Amino acid sequence: MYKLFIINILSLIFILSSCRKDSDTFTFFELPQNNDSTVFLYSGDIQNAFNSLGVKKQIFSCNANAAGCITGNQMTRICYDADDFVKEDGNVVTGEFEIELMEIYSRADMIMSNKPTVSNGQILVSGGELHIAATQNGQALQLRAGATLEISAPQKNNSFEPFQVFYGETLPNGTVNWDLAADNPPVQTAEFQTNEYDWLIAYAFDCPNLGWVNLDYFYYQVGYTNLTDMKIYVPDSCTLSNTALFLVFKNYNSVSHLPNFSPEQHYFGTGDGAYRVPVGEAITLVAVAEFTEDNFYAAFKDIVVQNNHTDTLIFEPFPLSQLKTKLEADFGN
């Protein structure tokens, strides 16, 4: 009887907490129960989705004593000179070593890897996000002072865009904040031969760093000046740890996220010094959540941004394999 009483009380609280004065409609989910019918609460961790869906690193065996180049699956080309890599103690690397590469070019991969294109609160248009690392026998390597990697990133739309180089710092929530490179390396058009018959037009630049690097320009360079705040309401089941919400721009290679979350009013939003969103822009809202362990949910909604935009998302169960298929179909190019 006592357990039944507790369950009834929890159910009543849950129903009352779903009531709102406005007309927004929310979808809630039945909490899982143990065999003895006691309620089991699971906080969820959205990083589980990104760990499963995110772009995986490619590993290339290289010779440190000779110049060489590697080419990734998406045709990123990275070239280095002999003796460019050093150990943590500063000694030059000799013999075999490995270069690790992650390539993120599509909006789908940006979402699945949790790597939106935002620089200190400003939305970016991306020409490709890369993560480059080097190791020998499991130990991290560095570039020697004065050495640079020659990087060529393929032009996806066959037209030159005014990209600059940004370096990335990983944040505690798994996203990356992109900072404009202080050394400001020039980005030029180049071409390289991919096989006996084909040549690839690419953006080429010299990079003195390992880690995250991105080709971008600021979204405001497109000319948008009419910006607004936004609030996107989500079910009470959502928390900052179990849910991620992205803004996927239809007309640009941009993915941003709403950085602020109100646990009291259950919305993700802008404001408090964060970037605002251009009025009139076509965007798809994409949200991913893990409400119960290894059970994932998603919400999609096409919108045109209005002044002081508010909206509501309805989640549906979405196994990760189906989510990956949908994201690649909708945002894979």
N, C-alpha and C positions, 0 to 999 in steps of 0.2 A: 504493500500500500504506500509506504513512504517513497519508494522509487517512482511509483506511478504519479504521486502527488508532485514530486520534483519535476517530472517530465511535463506535466500539465502546466505548471507555473512557467517553465522555460518556454513552452509553446505560446502561452499568452503574452509573455514579454516580447517574444520574437514577432508576433502579429502586430502588437501595438507599436513596436519600433518601425514597422514598415509603413505606418500611416503618415501621410503628409498633407499639408494644407493645399498644396498645388495639385495639378492634375497629372503629374508624372506617373507613369506605370513602371513597376519594377518586377523582375522575376527573381524569386528566391528558390533556394534549394534545400531539400530535406537533409538535415544533418545525419551522418552515419551513426549507427549504434553498435555497441558491443553485443555479444551473445546474451548478456544478462540484461539487455535493454537500457543500460545506462548510456547517456549521450556522450559521444567521444568528439572533442573539439580539436580540429587540426587547423593551424594558422596558415599553412600553405607557403610555398616559396616559388615565385615565378622564375627564379634563376634555373630551376629544374627544366623548364621549357627551353630556355636559351641554351643550356648545356647540351640538350638533345638536338635542337634544331640548328644551332649556330654553325657557321662555316668552319670546317676543320682545316688544320694546318697541313701543308704539304712539306715533305722533307726531301732535300736534295744533298747527295754526297758530292763534296767538292775537294779540290786540291789547293791547299793554302800556298804552295810554292810556285804556282803559276796563275796567270790571269785566266778568268773564266766568266761564263754567263749561265744563268738559269732562266727557264721560261715556265711560268705557271700555267695551270689549266685554262685560265681565262686570258692568257697571252700577256701577262705582265712579264717584262724582261728586266733582269737585274744583273749588272756586270760589275766585276771587281778586279783589282790588280793583285799581283803577287805581294805577299807580306802585308796585306791591308788589315788583317785581323790580329788582335793581341789578346792575351789572357788578362785576368784581373790584376796580376802582378806586373803587367806591362810588357812581358816577354812576347816576342813575335811567335805566332802560331806556325807550326810546320806540320806537313803531312796532311792526312785526311781530316776533314771537319764537315759539319752539316749546316746548311742554311734552311731555316724554317720560314715558310711564307703562308700568309692568309690573304685571300683576295675577296674584297667585298665591293661589288660594282652595282648590283641591282638593288632596288628598294626592298625587294623580298628578302635579300640577304641582310640588309641593314636591320630590318625588323627581327628576323630570326636570330641574328647575332647580338641584338640589343645595342646597336651602334648607330644611333641617330646622328644627323648632321647639324650640330649646334656648337657655336663658338661663343662662350661667355654670354649666353643669353641671346645670341643672334643666330637666326636660321641661315644655313649654308646650302648652296647648290653644289653637289659633289660630282667629281669625275672619277672617283674611285678611292676606297679606303684600303690601306695595306698594313699588315703587321709583319715585320721582318725581324728575325732573330738568328743568331749563330751560336752553335755549341760544338764542343769537342769532348767526347767521353762524358757527356751529360753536364759539363761545366759551361756556363755562359761566357761568350766571347764579346769583345768590343771592337769597334773600329779604332785604329791607331790615329793619333793626332794628325790632322791634315788629310786623312783619307776620305774619299767619298764614294758612294755607290752610284753608278749610272743607272737610273731607273727610267723605263719606258712603259707608260700605261696606255692601252689601246684607246683610240677615239671611238666611242660607241655610236655617235651620230654622224660621223664623217664631216663634221664642221668644227672649226677651232673655236673654243670658248675661252674667256679670259681667266683661266684658272691660276691660282697661286698655291704655294705649298704650305700646308698646315701640319703641325706636329700634335700628337694626341697624348693625353694623360688619362689613364683609367680611373674612374670614380668608384666609390664604395658600392653604388647600385649597379655596377657592371657596364654603364655607359662610358663614353669617352668625351671629354671636353677638348675641342680642337683650338689650338692657338696658332695664329699666323706666324710663320717662321721668321725669326728675327734676322736671319741671314738672307732672307728673301731671294732664294735661288731662282733664276729665270726659268720659265717653262716654255719650251720651244716645240715646234712640230718636227718630228723625225719619222723615219721609216726603217724597218728592219725586216729581214727575210725570215719567214716562219718555216718554210720548207723549200724544196727545189723550185717551186713555181710561184708561191704566193709571197707578197710583201704586205706588211701591216703599217698603217699610218698610226702614229702614237704621239702622246705628250711625253717629252723627254726632259729630265732635270737631274741635277746632281744632289745627292742627299748625304750629309755627314753624320746621320744618326741611324741607329737601329731603333726598333719599337714601332709605334703607330705613326703613319704618315698618310696624308690625305690631300688630294687635289680638289680645291674648292674656290668659289667666290661667294661673297655675301649676297643673300637673297635681296637685300634692299637695292643692290645694283641693278636689279631688273626694273626698278622704277616705282615700286609700290610705296606709297606714303600714308595711305589711309589704313591705319591699323586699329585693332580692337582687342579687348579682353574676351576670354571664352571660359565657360564652365560646362563641363560634361558630367552629368549625374550618372552614377553607377549604383548597382544593388548594394544593400547594406553588407552583403557577404564580402565585398571588396575591401582590401586594405592596401597600404603602400607596399607591403612585402609580397602579397600574393597576386597583384594585378599590375599590368603595364599597359599604358594607353599611348598610341602613336597617332600622329597626324601625317598622312601620306599624301603628298602633293601630286595631283594628277598631271600637271603640265611641266614639272621640273623633277630632276633627280634629287629630291629632298625628302627626308623623313625626320620629323621632329617629335618631341614628346611633351606632354603637359607636365611641368615640373612640380606643381603644387597640388597637395591632396588635403582635403578637409575630412577628417574622420567623423566629425559631428554632422556635417551636412551631406557627406558622401558624394563629393564631386572632385574631379581633377580639373585644374584650371591654370590660367596665367596669373599675372599680377605679382605684387611684391617684388618689383624689379626685374621679373622674368620677361622674356620676349612676348610680344603680342603678335596677333595673326592678321594677315591682310584681308580686308573686307572684299568680298566678291570672288575670292579664290576658291577653286574647286578642290575639295579635299575628301579623302576617305578616312573616317575614323576607324582605327583598328585597335581592339583591346584583346588581351590574352590574360587568362587567370588560371590559377590552380586552387580551386576551392576545397577539394579534398585530395588526399594523397594520391598522386599519379592519375588524377582525373582532371582533365583540362577543359576549359571553356573559352569561347571567343565571341566577339561581337564585331560586326561590320556595319558601317553606315556612310553612305555618300551624302555630302553636304556641300552647299555653297555658303561661305562664311558671311553672316550678317553682322551688323553693328551690335555689340554686346551680346554675342552669340551664346545661347544656352541650348543644350540638347540632352537626350537621355539614351542610354545604350541598354539593349536587352541581350543577355548572354544565352548561348546555347552550348550544350556539350559538343566538344570538338576534339577528337583524338588527334594527337600530334601529327600522325601520318597524313590525315585528311587536311589538317591546317597547313602543313608544308605544301601539299598539292595545290590548295587554293591560293596561298600567297604567291607561289611561283607562277600560277596561271594569271593572276591579277597584276602582279608587280615584278615579274621576272625579267623585264627588259628595261 
